């Protein structure tokens, strides 16, 4: 694990889609994380903050740790 990965993990707690984008670019995992993240704010009409935020962060950390 590099220093950049640690910074991405910290960023994953603040802005998960940005952390995923820095790791894999604007590919499928980024769009999936963005949709999950939008659920946390009710932007898609379903305010699921308590459920979607941890899922979004865990997904971002998973992408950061497994994709090299």
CHARMM-style PDB file with segment names, atoms N, HN, CA, C and O in Angstrom:
ATOM      1  N   UNK     1       0.849  -1.171   0.000  1.00  0.00      PROA
ATOM      2  CA  UNK     1       0.000   0.000   0.000  1.00  0.00      PROA
ATOM      3  C   UNK     1       0.898   1.239   0.000  1.00  0.00      PROA
ATOM      4  O   UNK     1       1.812   1.367   0.814  1.00  0.00      PROA
ATOM      5  N   UNK     2       0.618   2.120  -0.913  1.00  0.00      PROA
ATOM      6  HN  UNK     2      -0.125   2.015  -1.575  1.00  0.00      PROA
ATOM      7  CA  UNK     2       1.431   3.318  -1.056  1.00  0.00      PROA
ATOM      8  C   UNK     2       0.807   4.490  -0.305  1.00  0.00      PROA
ATOM      9  O   UNK     2      -0.317   4.405   0.190  1.00  0.00      PROA
ATOM     10  N   UNK     3       1.557   5.581  -0.233  1.00  0.00      PROA
ATOM     11  HN  UNK     3       2.470   5.650  -0.635  1.00  0.00      PROA
ATOM     12  CA  UNK     3       1.055   6.800   0.400  1.00  0.00      PROA
ATOM     13  C   UNK     3      -0.145   7.337  -0.372  1.00  0.00      PROA
ATOM     14  O   UNK     3      -1.075   7.874   0.229  1.00  0.00      PROA
ATOM     15  N   UNK     4      -0.134   7.198  -1.688  1.00  0.00      PROA
ATOM     16  HN  UNK     4       0.622   6.761  -2.176  1.00  0.00      PROA
ATOM     17  CA  UNK     4      -1.261   7.620  -2.506  1.00  0.00      PROA
ATOM     18  C   UNK     4      -2.525   6.848  -2.188  1.00  0.00      PROA
ATOM     19  O   UNK     4      -3.620   7.411  -2.196  1.00  0.00      PROA
ATOM     20  N   UNK     5      -2.379   5.545  -1.904  1.00  0.00      PROA
ATOM     21  HN  UNK     5      -1.490   5.088  -1.897  1.00  0.00      PROA
ATOM     22  CA  UNK     5      -3.537   4.733  -1.519  1.00  0.00      PROA
ATOM     23  C   UNK     5      -4.115   5.211  -0.189  1.00  0.00      PROA
ATOM     24  O   UNK     5      -5.333   5.252  -0.016  1.00  0.00      PROA
ATOM     25  N   UNK     6      -3.250   5.566   0.736  1.00  0.00      PROA
ATOM     26  HN  UNK     6      -2.261   5.532   0.596  1.00  0.00      PROA
ATOM     27  CA  UNK     6      -3.715   6.062   2.031  1.00  0.00      PROA
ATOM     28  C   UNK     6      -4.474   7.376   1.853  1.00  0.00      PROA
ATOM     29  O   UNK     6      -5.505   7.589   2.492  1.00  0.00      PROA
ATOM     30  N   UNK     7      -3.973   8.250   0.995  1.00  0.00      PROA
ATOM     31  HN  UNK     7      -3.136   8.077   0.476  1.00  0.00      PROA
ATOM     32  CA  UNK     7      -4.690   9.499   0.728  1.00  0.00      PROA
ATOM     33  C   UNK     7      -6.038   9.238   0.063  1.00  0.00      PROA
ATOM     34  O   UNK     7      -7.019   9.921   0.359  1.00  0.00      PROA
ATOM     35  N   UNK     8      -6.090   8.254  -0.832  1.00  0.00      PROA
ATOM     36  HN  UNK     8      -5.293   7.700  -1.072  1.00  0.00      PROA
ATOM     37  CA  UNK     8      -7.356   7.899  -1.472  1.00  0.00      PROA
ATOM     38  C   UNK     8      -8.357   7.347  -0.469  1.00  0.00      PROA
ATOM     39  O   UNK     8      -9.553   7.621  -0.564  1.00  0.00      PROA
ATOM     40  N   UNK     9      -7.868   6.567   0.497  1.00  0.00      PROA
ATOM     41  HN  UNK     9      -6.896   6.344   0.575  1.00  0.00      PROA
ATOM     42  CA  UNK     9      -8.754   6.020   1.519  1.00  0.00      PROA
ATOM     43  C   UNK     9      -9.318   7.139   2.386  1.00  0.00      PROA
ATOM     44  O   UNK     9     -10.499   7.112   2.735  1.00  0.00      PROA
ATOM     45  N   UNK    10      -8.496   8.117   2.736  1.00  0.00      PROA
ATOM     46  HN  UNK    10      -7.538   8.139   2.452  1.00  0.00      PROA
ATOM     47  CA  UNK    10      -8.987   9.276   3.487  1.00  0.00      PROA
ATOM     48  C   UNK    10     -10.017  10.028   2.651  1.00  0.00      PROA
ATOM     49  O   UNK    10     -11.054  10.445   3.168  1.00  0.00      PROA
ATOM     50  N   UNK    11      -9.737  10.204   1.363  1.00  0.00      PROA
ATOM     51  HN  UNK    11      -8.895   9.866   0.943  1.00  0.00      PROA
ATOM     52  CA  UNK    11     -10.675  10.870   0.468  1.00  0.00      PROA
ATOM     53  C   UNK    11     -11.971  10.083   0.333  1.00  0.00      PROA
ATOM     54  O   UNK    11     -13.035  10.667   0.127  1.00  0.00      PROA
ATOM     55  N   UNK    12     -11.890   8.761   0.449  1.00  0.00      PROA
ATOM     56  HN  UNK    12     -11.026   8.286   0.616  1.00  0.00      PROA
ATOM     57  CA  UNK    12     -13.085   7.917   0.343  1.00  0.00      PROA
ATOM     58  C   UNK    12     -14.087   8.216   1.448  1.00  0.00      PROA
ATOM     59  O   UNK    12     -15.291   8.051   1.249  1.00  0.00      PROA
ATOM     60  N   UNK    13     -13.614   8.649   2.600  1.00  0.00      PROA
ATOM     61  HN  UNK    13     -12.636   8.783   2.761  1.00  0.00      PROA
ATOM     62  CA  UNK    13     -14.532   8.996   3.686  1.00  0.00      PROA
ATOM     63  C   UNK    13     -15.166  10.363   3.467  1.00  0.00      PROA
ATOM     64  O   UNK    13     -16.235  10.638   4.012  1.00  0.00      PROA
ATOM     65  N   UNK    14     -14.530  11.219   2.685  1.00  0.00      PROA
ATOM     66  HN  UNK    14     -13.662  10.995   2.242  1.00  0.00      PROA
ATOM     67  CA  UNK    14     -15.039  12.565   2.446  1.00  0.00      PROA
ATOM     68  C   UNK    14     -15.867  12.620   1.166  1.00  0.00      PROA
ATOM     69  O   UNK    14     -16.996  13.110   1.162  1.00  0.00      PROA
ATOM     70  N   UNK    15     -15.291  12.113   0.085  1.00  0.00      PROA
ATOM     71  HN  UNK    15     -14.374  11.715   0.088  1.00  0.00      PROA
ATOM     72  CA  UNK    15     -15.942  12.171  -1.224  1.00  0.00      PROA
ATOM     73  C   UNK    15     -15.626  10.874  -1.987  1.00  0.00      PROA
ATOM     74  O   UNK    15     -14.706  10.839  -2.804  1.00  0.00      PROA
ATOM     75  N   UNK    16     -16.389   9.817  -1.715  1.00  0.00      PROA
ATOM     76  HN  UNK    16     -17.136   9.844  -1.051  1.00  0.00      PROA
ATOM     77  CA  UNK    16     -16.076   8.498  -2.282  1.00  0.00      PROA
ATOM     78  C   UNK    16     -15.959   8.436  -3.805  1.00  0.00      PROA
ATOM     79  O   UNK    16     -15.035   7.788  -4.297  1.00  0.00      PROA
ATOM     80  N   UNK    17     -16.848   9.079  -4.586  1.00  0.00      PROA
ATOM     81  HN  UNK    17     -17.599   9.605  -4.187  1.00  0.00      PROA
ATOM     82  CA  UNK    17     -16.687   8.970  -6.040  1.00  0.00      PROA
ATOM     83  C   UNK    17     -15.364   9.567  -6.542  1.00  0.00      PROA
ATOM     84  O   UNK    17     -14.790   9.072  -7.512  1.00  0.00      PROA
ATOM     85  N   UNK    18     -14.889  10.614  -5.895  1.00  0.00      PROA
ATOM     86  HN  UNK    18     -15.356  11.016  -5.107  1.00  0.00      PROA
ATOM     87  CA  UNK    18     -13.612  11.204  -6.301  1.00  0.00      PROA
ATOM     88  C   UNK    18     -12.462  10.245  -6.018  1.00  0.00      PROA
ATOM     89  O   UNK    18     -11.520  10.150  -6.805  1.00  0.00      PROA
ATOM     90  N   UNK    19     -12.538   9.541  -4.905  1.00  0.00      PROA
ATOM     91  HN  UNK    19     -13.303   9.618  -4.266  1.00  0.00      PROA
ATOM     92  CA  UNK    19     -11.494   8.571  -4.582  1.00  0.00      PROA
ATOM     93  C   UNK    19     -11.469   7.436  -5.601  1.00  0.00      PROA
ATOM     94  O   UNK    19     -10.399   6.989  -6.016  1.00  0.00      PROA
ATOM     95  N   UNK    20     -12.640   6.977  -5.998  1.00  0.00      PROA
ATOM     96  HN  UNK    20     -13.509   7.339  -5.661  1.00  0.00      PROA
ATOM     97  CA  UNK    20     -12.714   5.909  -7.003  1.00  0.00      PROA
ATOM     98  C   UNK    20     -12.212   6.422  -8.352  1.00  0.00      PROA
ATOM     99  O   UNK    20     -11.507   5.708  -9.066  1.00  0.00      PROA
ATOM    100  N   UNK    21     -12.570   7.651  -8.698  1.00  0.00      PROA
ATOM    101  HN  UNK    21     -13.142   8.231  -8.118  1.00  0.00      PROA
ATOM    102  CA  UNK    21     -12.138   8.219  -9.977  1.00  0.00      PROA
ATOM    103  C   UNK    21     -10.622   8.349 -10.044  1.00  0.00      PROA
ATOM    104  O   UNK    21     -10.041   8.153 -11.111  1.00  0.00      PROA
ATOM    105  N   UNK    22      -9.972   8.672  -8.941  1.00  0.00      PROA
ATOM    106  HN  UNK    22     -10.444   8.831  -8.074  1.00  0.00      PROA
ATOM    107  CA  UNK    22      -8.518   8.786  -8.964  1.00  0.00      PROA
ATOM    108  C   UNK    22      -7.846   7.431  -9.125  1.00  0.00      PROA
ATOM    109  O   UNK    22      -6.702   7.354  -9.573  1.00  0.00      PROA
ATOM    110  N   UNK    23      -8.551   6.360  -8.762  1.00  0.00      PROA
ATOM    111  HN  UNK    23      -9.480   6.423  -8.398  1.00  0.00      PROA
ATOM    112  CA  UNK    23      -7.975   5.022  -8.881  1.00  0.00      PROA
ATOM    113  C   UNK    23      -8.236   4.396 -10.247  1.00  0.00      PROA
ATOM    114  O   UNK    23      -7.317   3.853 -10.860  1.00  0.00      PROA
ATOM    115  N   UNK    24      -9.482   4.463 -10.736  1.00  0.00      PROA
ATOM    116  HN  UNK    24     -10.229   4.905 -10.238  1.00  0.00      PROA
ATOM    117  CA  UNK    24      -9.830   3.738 -11.968  1.00  0.00      PROA
ATOM    118  C   UNK    24     -10.314   4.642 -13.096  1.00  0.00      PROA
ATOM    119  O   UNK    24     -10.596   4.154 -14.190  1.00  0.00      PROA
ATOM    120  N   UNK    25     -10.415   5.937 -12.857  1.00  0.00      PROA
ATOM    121  HN  UNK    25     -10.186   6.334 -11.968  1.00  0.00      PROA
ATOM    122  CA  UNK    25     -10.913   6.831 -13.892  1.00  0.00      PROA
ATOM    123  C   UNK    25     -12.433   6.791 -13.948  1.00  0.00      PROA
ATOM    124  O   UNK    25     -13.085   6.358 -12.998  1.00  0.00      PROA
ATOM    125  N   UNK    26     -12.992   7.243 -15.061  1.00  0.00      PROA
ATOM    126  HN  UNK    26     -12.462   7.595 -15.833  1.00  0.00      PROA
ATOM    127  CA  UNK    26     -14.444   7.327 -15.207  1.00  0.00      PROA
ATOM    128  C   UNK    26     -14.991   6.060 -15.864  1.00  0.00      PROA
ATOM    129  O   UNK    26     -15.641   6.118 -16.908  1.00  0.00      PROA
ATOM    130  N   UNK    27     -14.720   4.927 -15.242  1.00  0.00      PROA
ATOM    131  HN  UNK    27     -14.192   4.880 -14.394  1.00  0.00      PROA
ATOM    132  CA  UNK    27     -15.192   3.642 -15.749  1.00  0.00      PROA
ATOM    133  C   UNK    27     -16.382   3.173 -14.912  1.00  0.00      PROA
ATOM    134  O   UNK    27     -16.916   3.936 -14.107  1.00  0.00      PROA
ATOM    135  N   UNK    28     -16.785   1.951 -15.096  1.00  0.00      PROA
ATOM    136  HN  UNK    28     -16.351   1.332 -15.750  1.00  0.00      PROA
ATOM    137  CA  UNK    28     -17.948   1.393 -14.420  1.00  0.00      PROA
ATOM    138  C   UNK    28     -17.972   1.547 -12.910  1.00  0.00      PROA
ATOM    139  O   UNK    28     -18.986   1.983 -12.364  1.00  0.00      PROA
ATOM    140  N   UNK    29     -16.882   1.202 -12.204  1.00  0.00      PROA
ATOM    141  HN  UNK    29     -16.058   0.848 -12.647  1.00  0.00      PROA
ATOM    142  CA  UNK    29     -16.910   1.347 -10.745  1.00  0.00      PROA
ATOM    143  C   UNK    29     -17.167   2.785 -10.281  1.00  0.00      PROA
ATOM    144  O   UNK    29     -17.820   3.002  -9.260  1.00  0.00      PROA
ATOM    145  N   UNK    30     -16.657   3.757 -11.027  1.00  0.00      PROA
ATOM    146  HN  UNK    30     -16.127   3.580 -11.856  1.00  0.00      PROA
ATOM    147  CA  UNK    30     -16.910   5.157 -10.659  1.00  0.00      PROA
ATOM    148  C   UNK    30     -18.395   5.474 -10.757  1.00  0.00      PROA
ATOM    149  O   UNK    30     -18.958   6.074  -9.842  1.00  0.00      PROA
ATOM    150  N   UNK    31     -19.034   5.083 -11.846  1.00  0.00      PROA
ATOM    151  HN  UNK    31     -18.577   4.595 -12.589  1.00  0.00      PROA
ATOM    152  CA  UNK    31     -20.444   5.396 -12.040  1.00  0.00      PROA
ATOM    153  C   UNK    31     -21.311   4.678 -11.009  1.00  0.00      PROA
ATOM    154  O   UNK    31     -22.288   5.245 -10.520  1.00  0.00      PROA
ATOM    155  N   UNK    32     -20.966   3.447 -10.677  1.00  0.00      PROA
ATOM    156  HN  UNK    32     -20.172   2.987 -11.073  1.00  0.00      PROA
ATOM    157  CA  UNK    32     -21.697   2.728  -9.646  1.00  0.00      PROA
ATOM    158  C   UNK    32     -21.568   3.446  -8.304  1.00  0.00      PROA
ATOM    159  O   UNK    32     -22.561   3.625  -7.598  1.00  0.00      PROA
ATOM    160  N   UNK    33     -20.367   3.852  -7.956  1.00  0.00      PROA
ATOM    161  HN  UNK    33     -19.561   3.706  -8.530  1.00  0.00      PROA
ATOM    162  CA  UNK    33     -20.147   4.557  -6.700  1.00  0.00      PROA
ATOM    163  C   UNK    33     -20.863   5.899  -6.694  1.00  0.00      PROA
ATOM    164  O   UNK    33     -21.392   6.315  -5.663  1.00  0.00      PROA
ATOM    165  N   UNK    34     -20.887   6.571  -7.818  1.00  0.00      PROA
ATOM    166  HN  UNK    34     -20.458   6.234  -8.656  1.00  0.00      PROA
ATOM    167  CA  UNK    34     -21.580   7.858  -7.903  1.00  0.00      PROA
ATOM    168  C   UNK    34     -23.080   7.691  -7.669  1.00  0.00      PROA
ATOM    169  O   UNK    34     -23.690   8.494  -6.962  1.00  0.00      PROA
ATOM    170  N   UNK    35     -23.669   6.669  -8.248  1.00  0.00      PROA
ATOM    171  HN  UNK    35     -23.173   6.017  -8.822  1.00  0.00      PROA
ATOM    172  CA  UNK    35     -25.107   6.427  -8.048  1.00  0.00      PROA
ATOM    173  C   UNK    35     -25.393   6.112  -6.583  1.00  0.00      PROA
ATOM    174  O   UNK    35     -26.348   6.635  -6.010  1.00  0.00      PROA
ATOM    175  N   UNK    36     -24.576   5.267  -5.982  1.00  0.00      PROA
ATOM    176  HN  UNK    36     -23.800   4.842  -6.447  1.00  0.00      PROA
ATOM    177  CA  UNK    36     -24.764   4.954  -4.558  1.00  0.00      PROA
ATOM    178  C   UNK    36     -24.605   6.210  -3.723  1.00  0.00      PROA
ATOM    179  O   UNK    36     -25.371   6.433  -2.786  1.00  0.00      PROA
ATOM    180  N   UNK    37     -23.621   7.033  -4.051  1.00  0.00      PROA
ATOM    181  HN  UNK    37     -22.998   6.852  -4.812  1.00  0.00      PROA
ATOM    182  CA  UNK    37     -23.379   8.276  -3.312  1.00  0.00      PROA
ATOM    183  C   UNK    37     -24.545   9.242  -3.457  1.00  0.00      PROA
ATOM    184  O   UNK    37     -24.899   9.932  -2.501  1.00  0.00      PROA
ATOM    185  N   UNK    38     -25.141   9.300  -4.632  1.00  0.00      PROA
ATOM    186  HN  UNK    38     -24.853   8.740  -5.409  1.00  0.00      PROA
ATOM    187  CA  UNK    38     -26.296  10.175  -4.837  1.00  0.00      PROA
ATOM    188  C   UNK    38     -27.492   9.719  -4.003  1.00  0.00      PROA
ATOM    189  O   UNK    38     -28.309  10.543  -3.594  1.00  0.00      PROA
ATOM    190  N   UNK    39     -27.603   8.427  -3.752  1.00  0.00      PROA
ATOM    191  HN  UNK    39     -26.939   7.757  -4.084  1.00  0.00      PROA
ATOM    192  CA  UNK    39     -28.663   7.940  -2.869  1.00  0.00      PROA
ATOM    193  C   UNK    39     -28.524   8.513  -1.457  1.00  0.00      PROA
ATOM    194  O   UNK    39     -29.525   8.711  -0.768  1.00  0.00      PROA
ATOM    195  N   UNK    40     -27.296   8.777  -1.027  1.00  0.00      PROA
ATOM    196  HN  UNK    40     -26.483   8.616  -1.587  1.00  0.00      PROA
ATOM    197  CA  UNK    40     -27.090   9.279   0.330  1.00  0.00      PROA
ATOM    198  C   UNK    40     -27.674  10.672   0.522  1.00  0.00      PROA
ATOM    199  O   UNK    40     -28.017  11.045   1.644  1.00  0.00      PROA
ATOM    200  N   UNK    41     -27.789  11.434  -0.533  1.00  0.00      PROA
ATOM    201  HN  UNK    41     -27.510  11.131  -1.444  1.00  0.00      PROA
ATOM    202  CA  UNK    41     -28.319  12.788  -0.433  1.00  0.00      PROA
ATOM    203  C   UNK    41     -29.760  12.885  -0.890  1.00  0.00      PROA
ATOM    204  O   UNK    41     -30.332  13.975  -0.883  1.00  0.00      PROA
ATOM    205  N   UNK    42     -30.359  11.776  -1.284  1.00  0.00      PROA
ATOM    206  HN  UNK    42     -29.894  10.891  -1.289  1.00  0.00      PROA
ATOM    207  CA  UNK    42     -31.715  11.799  -1.776  1.00  0.00      PROA
ATOM    208  C   UNK    42     -31.815  12.402  -3.159  1.00  0.00      PROA
ATOM    209  O   UNK    42     -32.910  12.754  -3.596  1.00  0.00      PROA
ATOM    210  N   UNK    43     -30.696  12.531  -3.864  1.00  0.00      PROA
ATOM    211  HN  UNK    43     -29.806  12.245  -3.509  1.00  0.00      PROA
ATOM    212  CA  UNK    43     -30.692  13.151  -5.185  1.00  0.00      PROA
ATOM    213  C   UNK    43     -31.478  12.335  -6.204  1.00  0.00      PROA
ATOM    214  O   UNK    43     -31.943  12.876  -7.207  1.00  0.00      PROA
ATOM    215  N   UNK    44     -31.625  11.068  -5.959  1.00  0.00      PROA
ATOM    216  HN  UNK    44     -31.247  10.628  -5.145  1.00  0.00      PROA
ATOM    217  CA  UNK    44     -32.388  10.221  -6.880  1.00  0.00      PROA
ATOM    218  C   UNK    44     -33.784   9.944  -6.343  1.00  0.00      PROA
ATOM    219  O   UNK    44     -34.472   9.045  -6.826  1.00  0.00      PROA
ATOM    220  N   UNK    45     -34.200  10.710  -5.350  1.00  0.00      PROA
ATOM    221  HN  UNK    45     -33.641  11.441  -4.958  1.00  0.00      PROA
ATOM    222  CA  UNK    45     -35.546  10.589  -4.831  1.00  0.00      PROA
ATOM    223  C   UNK    45     -35.705   9.625  -3.672  1.00  0.00      PROA
ATOM    224  O   UNK    45     -36.806   9.485  -3.138  1.00  0.00      PROA
ATOM    225  N   UNK    46     -34.638   8.957  -3.272  1.00  0.00      PROA
ATOM    226  HN  UNK    46     -33.744   9.071  -3.706  1.00  0.00      PROA
ATOM    227  CA  UNK    46     -34.710   8.002  -2.174  1.00  0.00      PROA
ATOM    228  C   UNK    46     -33.681   8.358  -1.102  1.00  0.00      PROA
ATOM    229  O   UNK    46     -32.519   7.971  -1.223  1.00  0.00      PROA
ATOM    230  N   UNK    47     -34.072   9.073  -0.078  1.00  0.00      PROA
ATOM    231  HN  UNK    47     -35.016   9.388   0.020  1.00  0.00      PROA
ATOM    232  CA  UNK    47     -33.108   9.451   0.957  1.00  0.00      PROA
ATOM    233  C   UNK    47     -32.730   8.259   1.838  1.00  0.00      PROA
ATOM    234  O   UNK    47     -33.414   7.965   2.818  1.00  0.00      PROA
ATOM    235  N   UNK    48     -31.669   7.594   1.495  1.00  0.00      PROA
ATOM    236  HN  UNK    48     -31.113   7.833   0.698  1.00  0.00      PROA
ATOM    237  CA  UNK    48     -31.222   6.397   2.201  1.00  0.00      PROA
ATOM    238  C   UNK    48     -29.873   6.635   2.879  1.00  0.00      PROA
ATOM    239  O   UNK    48     -28.982   5.789   2.799  1.00  0.00      PROA
ATOM    240  N   UNK    49     -29.720   7.759   3.534  1.00  0.00      PROA
ATOM    241  HN  UNK    49     -30.443   8.446   3.599  1.00  0.00      PROA
ATOM    242  CA  UNK    49     -28.435   8.154   4.099  1.00  0.00      PROA
ATOM    243  C   UNK    49     -27.851   7.090   5.017  1.00  0.00      PROA
ATOM    244  O   UNK    49     -26.672   6.760   4.895  1.00  0.00      PROA
ATOM    245  N   UNK    50     -28.630   6.556   5.911  1.00  0.00      PROA
ATOM    246  HN  UNK    50     -29.589   6.824   6.010  1.00  0.00      PROA
ATOM    247  CA  UNK    50     -28.107   5.616   6.893  1.00  0.00      PROA
ATOM    248  C   UNK    50     -27.614   4.321   6.248  1.00  0.00      PROA
ATOM    249  O   UNK    50     -26.718   3.666   6.781  1.00  0.00      PROA
ATOM    250  N   UNK    51     -28.180   3.955   5.129  1.00  0.00      PROA
ATOM    251  HN  UNK    51     -28.908   4.487   4.696  1.00  0.00      PROA
ATOM    252  CA  UNK    51     -27.813   2.697   4.484  1.00  0.00      PROA
ATOM    253  C   UNK    51     -26.764   2.906   3.395  1.00  0.00      PROA
ATOM    254  O   UNK    51     -25.811   2.132   3.302  1.00  0.00      PROA
ATOM    255  N   UNK    52     -26.922   3.925   2.585  1.00  0.00      PROA
ATOM    256  HN  UNK    52     -27.696   4.554   2.660  1.00  0.00      PROA
ATOM    257  CA  UNK    52     -26.092   4.075   1.392  1.00  0.00      PROA
ATOM    258  C   UNK    52     -24.701   4.641   1.679  1.00  0.00      PROA
ATOM    259  O   UNK    52     -23.753   4.287   0.979  1.00  0.00      PROA
ATOM    260  N   UNK    53     -24.546   5.501   2.675  1.00  0.00      PROA
ATOM    261  HN  UNK    53     -25.316   5.790   3.243  1.00  0.00      PROA
ATOM    262  CA  UNK    53     -23.231   6.105   2.917  1.00  0.00      PROA
ATOM    263  C   UNK    53     -22.172   5.060   3.266  1.00  0.00      PROA
ATOM    264  O   UNK    53     -21.107   5.072   2.649  1.00  0.00      PROA
ATOM    265  N   UNK    54     -22.405   4.164   4.215  1.00  0.00      PROA
ATOM    266  HN  UNK    54     -23.270   4.155   4.717  1.00  0.00      PROA
ATOM    267  CA  UNK    54     -21.378   3.150   4.500  1.00  0.00      PROA
ATOM    268  C   UNK    54     -21.111   2.233   3.302  1.00  0.00      PROA
ATOM    269  O   UNK    54     -19.972   1.822   3.077  1.00  0.00      PROA
ATOM    270  N   UNK    55     -22.140   1.918   2.548  1.00  0.00      PROA
ATOM    271  HN  UNK    55     -23.065   2.252   2.732  1.00  0.00      PROA
ATOM    272  CA  UNK    55     -21.953   1.076   1.366  1.00  0.00      PROA
ATOM    273  C   UNK    55     -21.052   1.779   0.364  1.00  0.00      PROA
ATOM    274  O   UNK    55     -20.174   1.157  -0.234  1.00  0.00      PROA
ATOM    275  N   UNK    56     -21.269   3.066   0.182  1.00  0.00      PROA
ATOM    276  HN  UNK    56     -21.982   3.572   0.668  1.00  0.00      PROA
ATOM    277  CA  UNK    56     -20.472   3.849  -0.758  1.00  0.00      PROA
ATOM    278  C   UNK    56     -19.009   3.910  -0.321  1.00  0.00      PROA
ATOM    279  O   UNK    56     -18.106   3.756  -1.144  1.00  0.00      PROA
ATOM    280  N   UNK    57     -18.778   4.131   0.956  1.00  0.00      PROA
ATOM    281  HN  UNK    57     -19.511   4.256   1.624  1.00  0.00      PROA
ATOM    282  CA  UNK    57     -17.404   4.214   1.470  1.00  0.00      PROA
ATOM    283  C   UNK    57     -16.714   2.861   1.379  1.00  0.00      PROA
ATOM    284  O   UNK    57     -15.552   2.788   0.978  1.00  0.00      PROA
ATOM    285  N   UNK    58     -17.402   1.803   1.740  1.00  0.00      PROA
ATOM    286  HN  UNK    58     -18.346   1.862   2.065  1.00  0.00      PROA
ATOM    287  CA  UNK    58     -16.807   0.458   1.666  1.00  0.00      PROA
ATOM    288  C   UNK    58     -16.496   0.099   0.213  1.00  0.00      PROA
ATOM    289  O   UNK    58     -15.447  -0.480  -0.070  1.00  0.00      PROA
ATOM    290  N   UNK    59     -17.393   0.434  -0.701  1.00  0.00      PROA
ATOM    291  HN  UNK    59     -18.245   0.904  -0.471  1.00  0.00      PROA
ATOM    292  CA  UNK    59     -17.145   0.166  -2.116  1.00  0.00      PROA
ATOM    293  C   UNK    59     -15.911   0.931  -2.599  1.00  0.00      PROA
ATOM    294  O   UNK    59     -15.085   0.377  -3.323  1.00  0.00      PROA
ATOM    295  N   UNK    60     -15.783   2.187  -2.208  1.00  0.00      PROA
ATOM    296  HN  UNK    60     -16.454   2.638  -1.620  1.00  0.00      PROA
ATOM    297  CA  UNK    60     -14.624   2.987  -2.622  1.00  0.00      PROA
ATOM    298  C   UNK    60     -13.330   2.398  -2.069  1.00  0.00      PROA
ATOM    299  O   UNK    60     -12.336   2.302  -2.790  1.00  0.00      PROA
ATOM    300  N   UNK    61     -13.334   2.007  -0.806  1.00  0.00      PROA
ATOM    301  HN  UNK    61     -14.142   2.085  -0.221  1.00  0.00      PROA
ATOM    302  CA  UNK    61     -12.124   1.423  -0.211  1.00  0.00      PROA
ATOM    303  C   UNK    61     -11.798   0.097  -0.881  1.00  0.00      PROA
ATOM    304  O   UNK    61     -10.629  -0.210  -1.114  1.00  0.00      PROA
ATOM    305  N   UNK    62     -12.819  -0.690  -1.192  1.00  0.00      PROA
ATOM    306  HN  UNK    62     -13.769  -0.440  -1.002  1.00  0.00      PROA
ATOM    307  CA  UNK    62     -12.602  -1.967  -1.874  1.00  0.00      PROA
ATOM    308  C   UNK    62     -11.923  -1.756  -3.227  1.00  0.00      PROA
ATOM    309  O   UNK    62     -10.982  -2.470  -3.572  1.00  0.00      PROA
ATOM    310  N   UNK    63     -12.401  -0.781  -3.987  1.00  0.00      PROA
ATOM    311  HN  UNK    63     -13.166  -0.201  -3.707  1.00  0.00      PROA
ATOM    312  CA  UNK    63     -11.812  -0.481  -5.292  1.00  0.00      PROA
ATOM    313  C   UNK    63     -10.365  -0.017  -5.128  1.00  0.00      PROA
ATOM    314  O   UNK    63      -9.493  -0.424  -5.896  1.00  0.00      PROA
ATOM    315  N   UNK    64     -10.109   0.819  -4.148  1.00  0.00      PROA
ATOM    316  HN  UNK    64     -10.817   1.150  -3.524  1.00  0.00      PROA
ATOM    317  CA  UNK    64      -8.757   1.343  -3.943  1.00  0.00      PROA
ATOM    318  C   UNK    64      -7.789   0.230  -3.571  1.00  0.00      PROA
ATOM    319  O   UNK    64      -6.663   0.190  -4.069  1.00  0.00      PROA
ATOM    320  N   UNK    65      -8.220  -0.668  -2.705  1.00  0.00      PROA
ATOM    321  HN  UNK    65      -9.134  -0.635  -2.301  1.00  0.00      PROA
ATOM    322  CA  UNK    65      -7.327  -1.726  -2.218  1.00  0.00      PROA
ATOM    323  C   UNK    65      -7.101  -2.816  -3.258  1.00  0.00      PROA
ATOM    324  O   UNK    65      -5.993  -3.341  -3.370  1.00  0.00      PROA
ATOM    325  N   UNK    66      -8.139  -3.164  -4.024  1.00  0.00      PROA
ATOM    326  HN  UNK    66      -9.039  -2.737  -3.934  1.00  0.00      PROA
ATOM    327  CA  UNK    66      -8.004  -4.306  -4.943  1.00  0.00      PROA
ATOM    328  C   UNK    66      -7.511  -3.945  -6.335  1.00  0.00      PROA
ATOM    329  O   UNK    66      -6.909  -4.790  -6.997  1.00  0.00      PROA
ATOM    330  N   UNK    67      -7.739  -2.732  -6.802  1.00  0.00      PROA
ATOM    331  HN  UNK    67      -8.227  -2.045  -6.264  1.00  0.00      PROA
ATOM    332  CA  UNK    67      -7.336  -2.368  -8.163  1.00  0.00      PROA
ATOM    333  C   UNK    67      -5.965  -1.711  -8.147  1.00  0.00      PROA
ATOM    334  O   UNK    67      -5.758  -0.697  -7.480  1.00  0.00      PROA
ATOM    335  N   UNK    68      -5.049  -2.287  -8.873  1.00  0.00      PROA
ATOM    336  HN  UNK    68      -5.217  -3.110  -9.414  1.00  0.00      PROA
ATOM    337  CA  UNK    68      -3.681  -1.710  -8.945  1.00  0.00      PROA
ATOM    338  C   UNK    68      -3.325  -1.376 -10.365  1.00  0.00      PROA
ATOM    339  OT1 UNK    68      -2.227  -0.886 -10.627  1.00  0.00      PROA
TER     340      UNK     68
END
